[in-house]
C-alpha cells in the first residue's frame, strides 16, 4: 500500500517548459490527501523555487530540496545539511582551476554567484533559483552552504564527474542532475537520505514509497523506494535502477502513474 509519493521535478513532474497540469494534479492531490497518502517533492532545485510551483500547498506537502540538503515536512524543518568552512574552501580552490565554469553556490538564505557572471548564465540560473545574489568574493559568503551547481555542455559532464569524484573524494560528491547541470553535494546527503527522514517523521516504510525520477541525482532514491519509476526520457543508468517505467515528462507521465495508484492498477494492485 502506497503511503508516500516522491517526485523529482525537472524532466519528471515538470514538462520541458517547467509547467504541469495544475487542474489534473489538484484533483489527484485532493484524493491523495483523503486517503492519507503523503506527497513529497524531491529535487535538486532550491526550496524557494519549489515553493513557487505549489504556493497553495506549501505547508501541506513535503520538500526534499537541494538534492536532500534541506528537508521540510509539511512546514516543519527536519534537516539542513552544511559543508564545513574547510570543505567550502577546498571546493572553491578546485573550481578556481576551472575558470570556464561559474558555480552557483547554494545556501539556506540564498544562492550566490560571482558578480562577473555572464548575462546568459545569470538568466539561465535565475530560472532555477528564486533567490540568487551576486557576490564579489565567494570565499566570504556568510551562509549555511550545502550545494554547488555547475552548468556545462552535456558532452563534458562525464569527465567532470570523474575529475571531481577523485579531486573531492570525501569532501563533496558530484552528481548529474540533468539539463547540463552537475551538482556537488555533501557525501551521504542525497534524496534517499532526505526521504528516509520524512519516512521516520511520518512512520512510513520503504516498501510504502513510490519514487519517480529521471537523472543521476535520483539514483539512491529510486534504489531505496519499494516502487520506483524512471521516466521514458530518463538517463539510461536510471532506467536500469528503477523497477518500472513512466511515460514522458512532456506527456504528464507522472500524473498517469498517480492515476494508477488511485485506481489500484498494476503494480499497485490488480491489473487494469
Secondary structure, DSSP 4 states (H G I P E B T S, - for coil): ---EEEE-IIIIIS-TTS---HHHHHHHHHHHHHTT-EEEEE-SS-HHHHHHH-GGGTTTSEEEEGGGTEEEETTEEEEE----HHHHHHHHHHHHT-TT--PEEEESS-EEEETT--HHHHHHHHHH-SSEEEES-GGG--S-EEEEEEE--HHHHHHHHHHHHHHTTTT-EEEEEETTEEEEE-TT-SHHHHHHHHHHHHT--GGGEEEEE-SGGGHHHHHHSSEEEE-TTS-HHHHHH-SEE---GGGTHHHHHHHHHHTTBTTSSB--
